């Protein structure tokens, strides 16, 4: 059995929070970005986070929120990690998170494919730029902020990223094992993050898909 921490993101309902926690998720994400179909208010995130059992971590996802907005939400959800998914600078992320005493994740939005003659996304440099982040979440670049629901080319990632990585972007029970095998050795550690891949509709989780996703992660075998 492979131990890869699992984050399930975009929770909006009590029954989905309980299903994800009971299935074995390590962290649950709440989207505090109003344009997202999975948006919840800070107050609603706090209600849902209170359902979490011990040692399951809430994560608050922000997109270009103000320092005051982040502080307000964090105060309502004690112990939550902060996930910055917009255009936040390293200085902003560090200042806000350190001021609140919180750990934080920075999303890296990676193009689906490198265009012919184009520049490969420099994840090594990105990890250096955001070196104070506790992890980098690897998502697929799309027009909108938030979860992409589509994969990028995992093979284009460098093999020497000095960061804890969280693989995201279009993961499903069917492809998560391939993603883990492709990315697990490219950073200091690997976790996975899923949202649309375990849904029946946007913001509505499918409990069978959640269980299938967790089972697929746990049963992934890695080359020794």
N, C-alpha and C positions, 0 to 999 in steps of 0.2 A: 504494500500500500504506500502511495506517495503522499507526503504531507505538504500540500499546497494550500495556503490560506485562501478562503473564498469570501469575496465581498459581493453581496447582491444589492443593487442600487435601484433607486426610483420607487421606493416603497410608499404607498399611499393609504393602505388599509390595514386594520388590526389583524385580520386573519392571515394576511400575507406576511406580516412581520413574524407572527408566531410560526407559520409554516417554514419560513426561511431559517429561523433560529432553531427550530426542532430538527430541520434537515441537516444541520451542521455548519451553517454559515459562520464565519469568524467575525464578519462586520456587515452592517446594513447601512445603506446610503440613503439620505433624504435630500431631495433636490430643492434648493431654495432660490430658484431662478424662475421668475413669473412667466416668461414665455414658454417654458417647457410644459408639455402635456402631463408630466409627472410632478409638477410643482406642488409643494405643500408650504404652508406658512411656518414660521419658526415655532409658533404655538402648537400647530399640528404635529410638527416634527418632535416636539417635546412630549406630546401625548403618546406618540408611537414609540419613542425611545424608552419610555418608562416601562414598556412591556418586555424589554430585552432581559434575558437572564444574565447572570454573572458571566463575565469574560467574553461576552459578545459586544463588540464595539460599535457605537453609532458614528457615522461620518456625515458631516454637513457639507453639501456641495454648493459652492458659490461661483457666480460668473460676474466679474467686475462689480462686486458689491462694495459699498463704502466700509471704512473701518468701523463706523458706528453700527452698521447693519450686521457685520460679522460678530461684533462684540455682543449685540443684543441676542442673536441666535445662540451663540456659544453659552451665554449666561443661562439660557433656558434648558440647555442640554449638557449637563455636567459630564466631563470626560470625553466628549466627542472630539474626534479628529476633524481637521478642517481640510477640505479639498478645493483647490483653486483651479477653475476650469476656463478662465477667460484670458485676459491680457495682463494679468497682474505681474508686476515686476518682482524680481527676487527680494528687493529691499522691502516692498510692501508686504509680501507674504511673511517674511521673517519678522518684521516689526510687529505685525498684527498677531501672529501666532505666538511669538515669544512674550509679547505683552500680556497675552491671555493664558500663558503657560500650557499651550496646546501643541500637539504634534500635527504635522501637516503634510499633505500630498500635493504635488504639482502635476497637472495634466500636460502631457506632450501630445500635440495633435499632428499626427504623421500622415503624409499623403498616401493614398491607396497604392499608387505606383509612382516611381520616379520617372518624370517625363524624359523622353529621349533628349540627351544632351543637358538635362537638368541636374541640379544639385541634390544629392542624397541628403535626407534629413540628418543633421549632425547631432546624434543623440549623445555622443561623448561630450561634445561642447555644451550641450543643453544640461547634462548632468553636472558639469562643472559650474555652469552659470547658476544653477539652482542647487548647489552643493549642500545647503543647509536644510533642504527638504528631507523629510523622513522616508519618502518614496516618490518615484515618478510613475504616474499612470499613463500607459501607452494607449492612446485612442486614435481613431481614424479621423483625419481632417475632412470635414464636410462643411457646407455653407453655414449651418446653424451651430450654435454652441450646445454643450451638453452631450449626451450619448449619441453616437453615430449610427449604431445598428449595422455597421458594415466593417469588414476586416481590411487590414492593410497587408502588404507583402512582408510577412514576418522574416523572411530570409534576408531582407535588406538591412536588418538591424546589425550594428557592430557587435563584436563578441567580447568587448572589454569595457562595458559600461560600469562606472564606479557609482552605482546606486542600487537600492532595492527597487525592483520593478514590479508593477502591477499590470498584467496584460488585460486589455479591454478591447472593445470595438468588435461587434458582430459575433461574439462567442455564443455557442449553443451547446446543448448536450452532445451533438454530433461532431463538432470540430474542436472542442476545448482540449482534448487529449493531444491532437496535432499541434495546437498552439503551445501547449506546455512543453512538448518535446522540442519544438523549434526555438523556444525563447529561454528555457530554464537556465541555461549555462551562460547567458549573455550579460548578466548583471550579478550583483552580490547575492540576491535571492529573488524568488518569484512568487507572486500571488496572482489570482485571477479575479476579474470583475465582470459581472453580467447584469444586464437590465432587460433589453428587449428580447433576448434569447430565451427568457423564461416567462414570457407574457402571453396572455390570450388577447389582450388589447393594451394600448398604452396606459401604463400605470396600474394595470390589473394583472397580477401574477398568476401563473398556472402552477398549482402545487405539484402536479405530477412532473412538470418540466423542471421545477426546482429540485425535486428529489433525483431526477435523472441527471441533472447537471452535476450535483454534488457527487453522485455515484460515479459519474464519468471521470471527475477529477481524482477521486480517491483510488480509482482502479487504474490510473495511468501508470505505465511502467516506463522507467528511464534507463537509458544505457548506462552501465556502470563505468 
